């Protein structure tokens, strides 16, 4: 059995390891993934030393791969996260989360006077004005939203 050194956690047979999560955000990542549940084994490591980031969180999920929409949400609160897909103890795919230039239909605008918080049938849209850390600007009212505020919505 191979032990991938960089993961610093016990290997899993099949599933996903989300590495390089912004420290103390692992529990929000679990919330996005609607975990834990009764059937899924999840291991969480928080504030692990990282040569790249100082400290980071790691989430290991057995028997589960992520949907693109879930990865998009994780990118909003953990923009440095890497997604490792494990099959038969090997990393078969390693990718970084990727934020697009616009975020649609994931978050609400915190400005109560924004048109998106009225009955008008408009699509909620944010421009991504910063990626590390994430900064969003409402397309309609220009309200700025930063990571802590984004995290609070999950
Ligand atoms: Zn707005």
Backbone and ligand atoms as CSV (ligand in chain L), in Angstrom:
chain,resi,resn,atom,element,x,y,z
A,1,UNK,N,N,0.838,-1.202,0.000
A,1,UNK,CA,C,0.000,0.000,0.000
A,1,UNK,C,C,0.873,1.252,0.000
A,2,UNK,N,N,0.618,2.130,-0.932
A,2,UNK,CA,C,1.398,3.364,-1.021
A,2,UNK,C,C,0.848,4.414,-0.053
A,3,UNK,N,N,1.755,5.171,0.520
A,3,UNK,CA,C,1.325,6.245,1.400
A,3,UNK,C,C,1.761,7.579,0.804
A,4,UNK,N,N,0.830,8.309,0.220
A,4,UNK,CA,C,1.224,9.606,-0.348
A,4,UNK,C,C,1.656,10.556,0.765
A,5,UNK,N,N,2.912,10.937,0.755
A,5,UNK,CA,C,3.486,11.724,1.854
A,5,UNK,C,C,2.805,13.066,2.054
A,6,UNK,N,N,2.484,13.741,0.939
A,6,UNK,CA,C,2.010,15.119,1.073
A,6,UNK,C,C,0.646,15.230,1.757
A,7,UNK,N,N,-0.074,14.130,1.831
A,7,UNK,CA,C,-1.401,14.198,2.416
A,7,UNK,C,C,-1.377,14.159,3.941
A,8,UNK,N,N,-0.337,13.589,4.511
A,8,UNK,CA,C,-0.162,13.543,5.962
A,8,UNK,C,C,-1.329,12.900,6.701
A,9,UNK,N,N,-2.159,12.176,6.012
A,9,UNK,CA,C,-3.241,11.446,6.660
A,9,UNK,C,C,-3.259,10.046,6.078
A,10,UNK,N,N,-3.881,9.128,6.798
A,10,UNK,CA,C,-3.917,7.741,6.349
A,10,UNK,C,C,-4.605,7.646,4.988
A,11,UNK,N,N,-4.078,6.859,4.089
A,11,UNK,CA,C,-4.697,6.780,2.761
A,11,UNK,C,C,-6.062,6.107,2.801
A,12,UNK,N,N,-6.880,6.431,1.821
A,12,UNK,CA,C,-8.182,5.789,1.701
A,12,UNK,C,C,-8.220,5.014,0.405
A,13,UNK,N,N,-9.120,4.045,0.341
A,13,UNK,CA,C,-9.159,3.201,-0.848
A,13,UNK,C,C,-9.783,3.939,-2.022
A,14,UNK,N,N,-10.988,4.449,-1.816
A,14,UNK,CA,C,-11.678,5.196,-2.872
A,14,UNK,C,C,-12.330,6.413,-2.239
A,15,UNK,N,N,-12.241,7.526,-2.918
A,15,UNK,CA,C,-12.904,8.712,-2.393
A,15,UNK,C,C,-12.192,9.974,-2.794
A,16,UNK,N,N,-12.288,10.993,-1.936
A,16,UNK,CA,C,-11.735,12.299,-2.268
A,16,UNK,C,C,-10.982,12.866,-1.077
A,17,UNK,N,N,-9.820,13.421,-1.329
A,17,UNK,CA,C,-9.093,14.166,-0.307
A,17,UNK,C,C,-9.060,15.621,-0.764
A,18,UNK,N,N,-9.630,16.484,0.053
A,18,UNK,CA,C,-9.573,17.919,-0.246
A,18,UNK,C,C,-8.461,18.492,0.617
A,19,UNK,N,N,-7.408,18.942,-0.037
A,19,UNK,CA,C,-6.213,19.414,0.664
A,19,UNK,C,C,-6.083,20.928,0.463
A,20,UNK,N,N,-5.200,21.544,1.227
A,20,UNK,CA,C,-4.950,22.994,1.127
A,20,UNK,C,C,-6.204,23.841,1.323
A,21,UNK,N,N,-7.068,23.378,2.219
A,21,UNK,CA,C,-8.234,24.194,2.583
A,21,UNK,C,C,-7.759,25.299,3.525
A,22,UNK,N,N,-8.220,26.504,3.319
A,22,UNK,CA,C,-7.907,27.617,4.219
A,22,UNK,C,C,-8.158,27.169,5.665
A,23,UNK,N,N,-7.212,27.433,6.582
A,23,UNK,CA,C,-7.342,26.864,7.922
A,23,UNK,C,C,-8.634,27.336,8.611
A,24,UNK,N,N,-9.201,26.408,9.357
A,24,UNK,CA,C,-10.467,26.587,10.073
A,24,UNK,C,C,-11.704,26.655,9.176
A,25,UNK,N,N,-11.571,26.260,7.942
A,25,UNK,CA,C,-12.742,26.260,7.055
A,25,UNK,C,C,-13.237,24.833,6.756
A,26,UNK,N,N,-12.582,23.830,7.328
A,26,UNK,CA,C,-12.950,22.440,7.013
A,26,UNK,C,C,-14.415,22.150,7.328
A,27,UNK,N,N,-14.900,22.711,8.427
A,27,UNK,CA,C,-16.280,22.401,8.809
A,27,UNK,C,C,-17.278,23.031,7.840
A,28,UNK,N,N,-16.921,24.193,7.299
A,28,UNK,CA,C,-17.781,24.806,6.275
A,28,UNK,C,C,-17.752,23.999,4.984
A,29,UNK,N,N,-16.586,23.426,4.678
A,29,UNK,CA,C,-16.503,22.558,3.501
A,29,UNK,C,C,-17.434,21.351,3.687
A,30,UNK,N,N,-17.437,20.784,4.895
A,30,UNK,CA,C,-18.329,19.651,5.169
A,30,UNK,C,C,-19.786,20.053,5.012
A,31,UNK,N,N,-20.118,21.245,5.470
A,31,UNK,CA,C,-21.488,21.745,5.350
A,31,UNK,C,C,-21.906,21.826,3.876
A,32,UNK,N,N,-20.999,22.332,3.040
A,32,UNK,CA,C,-21.272,22.422,1.604
A,32,UNK,C,C,-21.565,21.029,1.042
A,33,UNK,N,N,-20.837,20.040,1.536
A,33,UNK,CA,C,-20.980,18.673,1.027
A,33,UNK,C,C,-22.089,17.887,1.732
A,34,UNK,N,N,-22.795,18.578,2.638
A,34,UNK,CA,C,-23.864,17.948,3.424
A,34,UNK,C,C,-23.351,16.707,4.165
A,35,UNK,N,N,-22.197,16.892,4.761
A,35,UNK,CA,C,-21.575,15.838,5.567
A,35,UNK,C,C,-21.366,16.370,6.985
A,36,UNK,N,N,-21.202,15.514,7.998
A,36,UNK,CA,C,-21.234,14.055,7.865
A,36,UNK,C,C,-22.657,13.522,7.743
A,37,UNK,N,N,-22.762,12.322,7.178
A,37,UNK,CA,C,-24.007,11.564,7.251
A,37,UNK,C,C,-23.674,10.169,7.759
A,38,UNK,N,N,-24.697,9.368,7.954
A,38,UNK,CA,C,-24.482,8.072,8.616
A,38,UNK,C,C,-23.612,7.113,7.812
A,39,UNK,N,N,-23.633,7.270,6.480
A,39,UNK,CA,C,-22.994,6.255,5.644
A,39,UNK,C,C,-21.555,6.590,5.243
A,40,UNK,N,N,-21.140,7.817,5.462
A,40,UNK,CA,C,-19.862,8.253,4.892
A,40,UNK,C,C,-18.810,8.430,5.973
A,41,UNK,N,N,-17.651,7.833,5.760
A,41,UNK,CA,C,-16.535,8.025,6.676
A,41,UNK,C,C,-15.789,9.282,6.270
A,42,UNK,N,N,-15.666,10.197,7.212
A,42,UNK,CA,C,-15.015,11.477,6.942
A,42,UNK,C,C,-13.910,11.685,7.969
A,43,UNK,N,N,-12.748,12.106,7.516
A,43,UNK,CA,C,-11.669,12.468,8.435
A,43,UNK,C,C,-11.324,13.926,8.211
A,44,UNK,N,N,-11.222,14.661,9.300
A,44,UNK,CA,C,-10.928,16.088,9.194
A,44,UNK,C,C,-9.641,16.376,9.952
A,45,UNK,N,N,-8.738,17.090,9.335
A,45,UNK,CA,C,-7.538,17.565,10.029
A,45,UNK,C,C,-7.533,19.079,9.924
A,46,UNK,N,N,-7.403,19.745,11.064
A,46,UNK,CA,C,-7.438,21.200,11.044
A,46,UNK,C,C,-6.128,21.775,11.550
A,47,UNK,N,N,-5.746,22.913,10.965
A,47,UNK,CA,C,-4.519,23.613,11.349
A,47,UNK,C,C,-3.286,22.726,11.266
A,48,UNK,N,N,-3.172,22.050,10.137
A,48,UNK,CA,C,-2.002,21.229,9.850
A,48,UNK,C,C,-0.925,22.152,9.276
A,49,UNK,N,N,0.325,21.943,9.682
A,49,UNK,CA,C,1.402,22.777,9.135
A,49,UNK,C,C,1.512,22.578,7.623
A,50,UNK,N,N,1.682,23.666,6.915
A,50,UNK,CA,C,1.812,23.613,5.458
A,50,UNK,C,C,2.946,24.510,5.014
A,51,UNK,N,N,3.823,23.958,4.182
A,51,UNK,CA,C,4.938,24.768,3.706
A,51,UNK,C,C,4.443,25.907,2.816
A,52,UNK,N,N,3.353,25.676,2.078
A,52,UNK,CA,C,2.830,26.710,1.181
A,52,UNK,C,C,1.986,27.759,1.880
A,53,UNK,N,N,1.226,27.324,2.886
A,53,UNK,CA,C,0.177,28.197,3.412
A,53,UNK,C,C,0.342,28.565,4.881
A,54,UNK,N,N,1.378,28.054,5.566
A,54,UNK,CA,C,1.481,28.259,7.013
A,54,UNK,C,C,0.704,27.184,7.727
A,55,UNK,N,N,-0.625,27.245,7.624
A,55,UNK,CA,C,-1.446,26.149,8.131
A,55,UNK,C,C,-2.641,25.957,7.208
A,56,UNK,N,N,-3.165,24.756,7.260
A,56,UNK,CA,C,-4.254,24.403,6.341
A,56,UNK,C,C,-5.135,23.346,6.984
A,57,UNK,N,N,-6.282,23.122,6.385
A,57,UNK,CA,C,-7.165,22.041,6.797
A,57,UNK,C,C,-7.210,20.995,5.679
A,58,UNK,N,N,-7.503,19.763,6.072
A,58,UNK,CA,C,-7.636,18.665,5.107
A,58,UNK,C,C,-8.920,17.899,5.415
A,59,UNK,N,N,-9.667,17.548,4.392
A,59,UNK,CA,C,-10.869,16.735,4.572
A,59,UNK,C,C,-10.742,15.515,3.675
A,60,UNK,N,N,-10.995,14.355,4.280
A,60,UNK,CA,C,-10.857,13.096,3.569
A,60,UNK,C,C,-12.215,12.406,3.605
A,61,UNK,N,N,-12.736,12.080,2.447
A,61,UNK,CA,C,-14.082,11.500,2.382
A,61,UNK,C,C,-14.001,10.158,1.674
A,62,UNK,N,N,-14.448,9.115,2.338
A,62,UNK,CA,C,-14.370,7.794,1.714
A,62,UNK,C,C,-15.584,7.508,0.843
A,63,UNK,N,N,-15.327,6.926,-0.310
A,63,UNK,CA,C,-16.399,6.469,-1.187
A,63,UNK,C,C,-17.216,7.563,-1.817
A,64,UNK,N,N,-16.620,8.731,-1.990
A,64,UNK,CA,C,-17.423,9.825,-2.550
A,64,UNK,C,C,-16.548,10.716,-3.424
A,65,UNK,N,N,-17.034,11.072,-4.602
A,65,UNK,CA,C,-16.388,12.086,-5.431
A,65,UNK,C,C,-17.309,13.294,-5.480
A,66,UNK,N,N,-16.777,14.465,-5.840
A,66,UNK,CA,C,-17.549,15.694,-5.710
A,66,UNK,C,C,-18.224,16.106,-7.007
A,67,UNK,N,N,-19.372,16.730,-6.865
A,67,UNK,CA,C,-20.071,17.291,-8.024
A,67,UNK,C,C,-19.449,18.647,-8.367
A,68,UNK,N,N,-19.455,19.031,-9.652
A,68,UNK,CA,C,-18.864,20.326,-10.046
A,68,UNK,C,C,-19.424,21.506,-9.246
A,69,UNK,N,N,-20.706,21.505,-8.972
A,69,UNK,CA,C,-21.330,22.592,-8.203
A,69,UNK,C,C,-20.744,22.669,-6.782
A,70,UNK,N,N,-20.455,21.507,-6.219
A,70,UNK,CA,C,-19.851,21.485,-4.880
A,70,UNK,C,C,-18.445,22.074,-4.915
A,71,UNK,N,N,-17.700,21.732,-5.965
A,71,UNK,CA,C,-16.342,22.260,-6.108
A,71,UNK,C,C,-16.394,23.784,-6.277
A,72,UNK,N,N,-17.367,24.272,-7.035
A,72,UNK,CA,C,-17.532,25.722,-7.216
A,72,UNK,C,C,-17.771,26.428,-5.886
A,73,UNK,N,N,-18.553,25.805,-5.027
A,73,UNK,CA,C,-18.832,26.406,-3.714
A,73,UNK,C,C,-17.587,26.388,-2.830
A,74,UNK,N,N,-16.856,25.273,-2.857
A,74,UNK,CA,C,-15.641,25.171,-2.044
A,74,UNK,C,C,-14.643,26.254,-2.452
A,75,UNK,N,N,-14.573,26.539,-3.756
A,75,UNK,CA,C,-13.639,27.561,-4.261
A,75,UNK,C,C,-13.895,28.930,-3.636
A,76,UNK,N,N,-15.137,29.180,-3.238
A,76,UNK,CA,C,-15.489,30.491,-2.682
A,76,UNK,C,C,-14.955,30.708,-1.269
A,77,UNK,N,N,-14.769,29.636,-0.513
A,77,UNK,CA,C,-14.285,29.798,0.861
A,77,UNK,C,C,-12.897,29.192,1.067
A,78,UNK,N,N,-12.439,28.416,0.104
A,78,UNK,CA,C,-11.113,27.798,0.204
A,78,UNK,C,C,-10.450,27.860,-1.167
A,79,UNK,N,N,-10.062,29.080,-1.605
A,79,UNK,CA,C,-9.602,29.265,-2.986
A,79,UNK,C,C,-8.292,28.571,-3.339
A,80,UNK,N,N,-7.559,28.059,-2.326
A,80,UNK,CA,C,-6.322,27.334,-2.628
A,80,UNK,C,C,-6.512,25.821,-2.585
A,81,UNK,N,N,-7.724,25.371,-2.357
A,81,UNK,CA,C,-7.965,23.942,-2.153
A,81,UNK,C,C,-7.585,23.119,-3.380
A,82,UNK,N,N,-7.074,21.917,-3.106
A,82,UNK,CA,C,-6.820,20.957,-4.182
A,82,UNK,C,C,-7.689,19.729,-3.935
A,83,UNK,N,N,-8.212,19.197,-5.025
A,83,UNK,CA,C,-9.111,18.052,-4.950
A,83,UNK,C,C,-8.358,16.844,-5.488
A,84,UNK,N,N,-8.154,15.848,-4.638
A,84,UNK,CA,C,-7.470,14.618,-5.043
A,84,UNK,C,C,-8.490,13.491,-5.094
A,85,UNK,N,N,-8.645,12.910,-6.259
A,85,UNK,CA,C,-9.560,11.778,-6.370
A,85,UNK,C,C,-8.755,10.496,-6.236
A,86,UNK,N,N,-9.195,9.650,-5.308
A,86,UNK,CA,C,-8.464,8.429,-4.986
A,86,UNK,C,C,-9.253,7.221,-5.483
A,87,UNK,N,N,-8.570,6.382,-6.232
A,87,UNK,CA,C,-9.180,5.102,-6.595
A,87,UNK,C,C,-8.148,4.012,-6.359
A,88,UNK,N,N,-8.561,3.023,-5.594
A,88,UNK,CA,C,-7.684,1.921,-5.237
A,88,UNK,C,C,-6.348,2.419,-4.655
A,89,UNK,N,N,-6.450,3.330,-3.723
A,89,UNK,CA,C,-5.314,3.892,-2.959
A,89,UNK,C,C,-4.388,4.797,-3.773
A,90,UNK,N,N,-4.698,5.027,-5.026
A,90,UNK,CA,C,-3.846,5.898,-5.841
A,90,UNK,C,C,-4.566,7.212,-6.128
A,91,UNK,N,N,-3.793,8.308,-6.191
A,91,UNK,CA,C,-4.380,9.567,-6.641
A,91,UNK,C,C,-4.501,9.484,-8.156
A,92,UNK,N,N,-5.725,9.422,-8.664
A,92,UNK,CA,C,-5.907,9.301,-10.108
A,92,UNK,C,C,-6.150,10.659,-10.749
A,93,UNK,N,N,-6.507,11.633,-9.926
A,93,UNK,CA,C,-6.726,12.961,-10.471
A,93,UNK,C,C,-6.468,13.979,-9.375
A,94,UNK,N,N,-5.736,15.029,-9.732
A,94,UNK,CA,C,-5.434,16.069,-8.764
A,94,UNK,C,C,-5.717,17.393,-9.451
A,95,UNK,N,N,-6.597,18.182,-8.874
A,95,UNK,CA,C,-6.893,19.467,-9.521
A,95,UNK,C,C,-7.090,20.547,-8.476
A,96,UNK,N,N,-6.872,21.776,-8.872
A,96,UNK,CA,C,-7.122,22.905,-7.969
A,96,UNK,C,C,-8.543,23.379,-8.205
A,97,UNK,N,N,-9.160,23.904,-7.148
A,97,UNK,CA,C,-10.470,24.513,-7.377
A,97,UNK,C,C,-10.258,25.747,-8.247
A,98,UNK,N,N,-11.276,26.104,-8.986
A,98,UNK,CA,C,-11.108,27.180,-9.958
A,98,UNK,C,C,-12.323,28.101,-9.902
A,99,UNK,N,N,-12.053,29.364,-9.579
A,99,UNK,CA,C,-13.147,30.340,-9.535
A,99,UNK,C,C,-13.291,31.001,-10.895
A,100,UNK,N,N,-14.494,31.038,-11.411
A,100,UNK,CA,C,-14.730,31.750,-12.663
A,100,UNK,C,C,-14.833,33.251,-12.367
A,101,UNK,N,N,-15.032,34.053,-13.386
A,101,UNK,CA,C,-15.105,35.501,-13.181
A,101,UNK,C,C,-16.459,35.969,-12.663
A,102,UNK,N,N,-17.438,35.102,-12.769
A,102,UNK,CA,C,-18.767,35.434,-12.239
A,102,UNK,C,C,-19.285,34.279,-11.401
A,103,UNK,N,N,-20.048,34.608,-10.364
A,103,UNK,CA,C,-20.681,33.593,-9.529
A,103,UNK,C,C,-22.186,33.814,-9.633
A,104,UNK,N,N,-22.898,32.806,-10.096
A,104,UNK,CA,C,-24.339,32.944,-10.299
A,104,UNK,C,C,-25.100,31.932,-9.474
A,105,UNK,N,N,-26.173,32.410,-8.846
A,105,UNK,CA,C,-27.145,31.518,-8.208
A,105,UNK,C,C,-26.614,30.684,-7.049
A,106,UNK,N,N,-25.481,31.074,-6.458
A,106,UNK,CA,C,-24.987,30.314,-5.305
A,106,UNK,C,C,-25.248,31.093,-4.025
A,107,UNK,N,N,-24.982,32.403,-4.076
A,107,UNK,CA,C,-25.031,33.225,-2.869
A,107,UNK,C,C,-26.106,34.295,-2.986
A,108,UNK,N,N,-26.531,34.790,-1.818
A,108,UNK,CA,C,-27.470,35.915,-1.800
A,108,UNK,C,C,-26.710,37.206,-1.544
A,109,UNK,N,N,-27.232,38.300,-2.069
A,109,UNK,CA,C,-26.621,39.597,-1.783
A,109,UNK,C,C,-27.027,40.026,-0.367
A,110,UNK,N,N,-26.031,40.445,0.447
A,110,UNK,CA,C,-26.352,40.828,1.830
A,110,UNK,C,C,-27.032,42.199,1.952
A,111,UNK,N,N,-27.111,42.934,0.871
A,111,UNK,CA,C,-27.751,44.250,0.922
A,111,UNK,C,C,-29.271,44.088,0.837
A,112,UNK,N,N,-30.000,44.400,1.933
A,112,UNK,CA,C,-31.447,44.172,1.925
A,112,UNK,C,C,-32.175,45.002,0.864
A,113,UNK,N,N,-31.558,46.101,0.433
A,113,UNK,CA,C,-32.195,46.958,-0.568
A,113,UNK,C,C,-31.858,46.564,-2.004
A,114,UNK,N,N,-31.037,45.534,-2.156
A,114,UNK,CA,C,-30.632,45.096,-3.499
A,114,UNK,C,C,-31.848,44.542,-4.243
A,115,UNK,N,N,-31.871,44.777,-5.546
A,115,UNK,CA,C,-33.001,44.301,-6.376
A,115,UNK,C,C,-33.166,42.776,-6.285
A,116,UNK,N,N,-32.056,42.076,-6.001
A,116,UNK,CA,C,-32.138,40.606,-5.905
A,116,UNK,C,C,-32.889,40.157,-4.651
A,117,UNK,N,N,-33.078,41.086,-3.713
A,117,UNK,CA,C,-33.832,40.754,-2.496
A,117,UNK,C,C,-35.270,41.267,-2.558
A,118,UNK,N,N,-35.720,41.622,-3.740
A,118,UNK,CA,C,-37.114,42.026,-3.927
A,118,UNK,C,C,-37.814,40.928,-4.716
A,119,UNK,N,N,-39.016,41.178,-5.149
A,119,UNK,CA,C,-39.744,40.175,-5.924
A,119,UNK,C,C,-39.390,40.199,-7.414
A,120,UNK,N,N,-38.491,41.096,-7.795
A,120,UNK,CA,C,-38.113,41.171,-9.218
A,120,UNK,C,C,-37.464,39.857,-9.662
A,121,UNK,N,N,-37.825,39.382,-10.835
A,121,UNK,CA,C,-37.243,38.113,-11.312
A,121,UNK,C,C,-35.861,38.308,-11.953
A,122,UNK,N,N,-34.857,38.582,-11.126
A,122,UNK,CA,C,-33.499,38.769,-11.651
A,122,UNK,C,C,-32.602,37.636,-11.168
A,123,UNK,N,N,-31.606,37.315,-11.971
A,123,UNK,CA,C,-30.658,36.277,-11.579
A,123,UNK,C,C,-29.598,36.889,-10.658
A,124,UNK,N,N,-29.346,36.250,-9.536
A,124,UNK,CA,C,-28.340,36.768,-8.607
A,124,UNK,C,C,-26.952,36.515,-9.191
A,125,UNK,N,N,-26.192,37.595,-9.314
A,125,UNK,CA,C,-24.873,37.492,-9.959
A,125,UNK,C,C,-23.847,38.320,-9.201
A,126,UNK,N,N,-22.667,37.784,-9.082
A,126,UNK,CA,C,-21.553,38.535,-8.492
A,126,UNK,C,C,-20.362,38.498,-9.443
A,127,UNK,N,N,-19.656,39.613,-9.537
A,127,UNK,CA,C,-18.368,39.603,-10.221
A,127,UNK,C,C,-17.308,39.175,-9.216
A,128,UNK,N,N,-16.366,38.371,-9.661
A,128,UNK,CA,C,-15.248,37.995,-8.807
A,128,UNK,C,C,-14.169,39.059,-8.994
A,129,UNK,N,N,-13.943,39.888,-7.968
A,129,UNK,CA,C,-12.953,40.963,-8.108
A,129,UNK,C,C,-11.631,40.613,-7.427
A,130,UNK,N,N,-11.633,39.542,-6.602
A,130,UNK,CA,C,-10.398,39.048,-6.002
A,130,UNK,C,C,-10.495,37.549,-5.878
A,131,UNK,N,N,-9.367,36.866,-6.048
A,131,UNK,CA,C,-9.426,35.393,-5.998
A,131,UNK,C,C,-8.719,34.793,-4.786
A,132,UNK,N,N,-7.684,35.430,-4.286
A,132,UNK,CA,C,-6.986,34.927,-3.095
A,132,UNK,C,C,-6.597,36.102,-2.206
A,133,UNK,N,N,-7.372,36.547,-1.266
A,133,UNK,CA,C,-8.668,35.974,-0.873
A,133,UNK,C,C,-9.786,36.350,-1.851
A,134,UNK,N,N,-10.888,35.619,-1.721
A,134,UNK,CA,C,-12.022,35.845,-2.612
A,134,UNK,C,C,-12.747,37.141,-2.237
A,135,UNK,N,N,-12.984,37.986,-3.232
A,135,UNK,CA,C,-13.800,39.191,-3.054
A,135,UNK,C,C,-14.817,39.220,-4.190
A,136,UNK,N,N,-16.075,39.371,-3.817
A,136,UNK,CA,C,-17.136,39.407,-4.820
A,136,UNK,C,C,-17.818,40.765,-4.802
A,137,UNK,N,N,-18.334,41.181,-5.954
A,137,UNK,CA,C,-19.091,42.432,-6.022
A,137,UNK,C,C,-20.430,42.156,-6.704
A,138,UNK,N,N,-21.504,42.555,-6.032
A,138,UNK,CA,C,-22.844,42.318,-6.587
A,138,UNK,C,C,-22.985,43.036,-7.929
A,139,UNK,N,N,-23.491,42.340,-8.903
A,139,UNK,CA,C,-23.688,42.870,-10.248
A,139,UNK,C,C,-24.661,44.053,-10.242
A,140,UNK,N,N,-25.622,44.041,-9.310
A,140,UNK,CA,C,-26.681,45.060,-9.312
A,140,UNK,C,C,-26.369,46.234,-8.388
A,141,UNK,N,N,-26.014,45.957,-7.137
A,141,UNK,CA,C,-25.876,47.061,-6.172
A,141,UNK,C,C,-24.420,47.340,-5.817
A,142,UNK,N,N,-23.496,46.556,-6.337
A,142,UNK,CA,C,-22.056,46.734,-6.121
A,142,UNK,C,C,-21.603,46.473,-4.695
A,143,UNK,N,N,-22.460,45.891,-3.874
A,143,UNK,CA,C,-22.071,45.505,-2.528
A,143,UNK,C,C,-20.922,44.507,-2.616
A,144,UNK,N,N,-19.880,44.736,-1.789
A,144,UNK,CA,C,-18.712,43.851,-1.765
A,144,UNK,C,C,-18.934,42.748,-0.724
A,145,UNK,N,N,-18.559,41.545,-1.063
A,145,UNK,CA,C,-18.659,40.434,-0.119
A,145,UNK,C,C,-17.315,39.737,-0.021
A,146,UNK,N,N,-16.823,39.537,1.224
A,146,UNK,CA,C,-15.548,38.853,1.418
A,146,UNK,C,C,-15.772,37.450,1.984
A,147,UNK,N,N,-14.662,36.708,2.132
A,147,UNK,CA,C,-14.784,35.276,2.449
A,147,UNK,C,C,-15.587,34.965,3.721
A,148,UNK,N,N,-15.391,35.759,4.779
A,148,UNK,CA,C,-16.101,35.452,6.019
A,148,UNK,C,C,-17.618,35.536,5.824
A,149,UNK,N,N,-18.019,36.546,5.055
A,149,UNK,CA,C,-19.443,36.736,4.799
A,149,UNK,C,C,-19.991,35.639,3.874
A,150,UNK,N,N,-19.147,35.231,2.931
A,150,UNK,CA,C,-19.516,34.140,2.029
A,150,UNK,C,C,-19.688,32.859,2.845
A,151,UNK,N,N,-18.701,32.592,3.706
A,151,UNK,CA,C,-18.726,31.375,4.530
A,151,UNK,C,C,-19.996,31.301,5.374
A,152,UNK,N,N,-20.439,32.460,5.879
A,152,UNK,CA,C,-21.620,32.489,6.739
A,152,UNK,C,C,-22.884,32.050,5.997
A,153,UNK,N,N,-22.854,32.075,4.672
A,153,UNK,CA,C,-24.052,31.677,3.901
A,153,UNK,C,C,-24.157,30.174,3.668
A,154,UNK,N,N,-23.090,29.443,3.985
A,154,UNK,CA,C,-23.153,27.990,3.772
A,154,UNK,C,C,-23.565,27.258,5.029
L,1,ZN,ZN,ZN,-26.749,43.365,-4.470
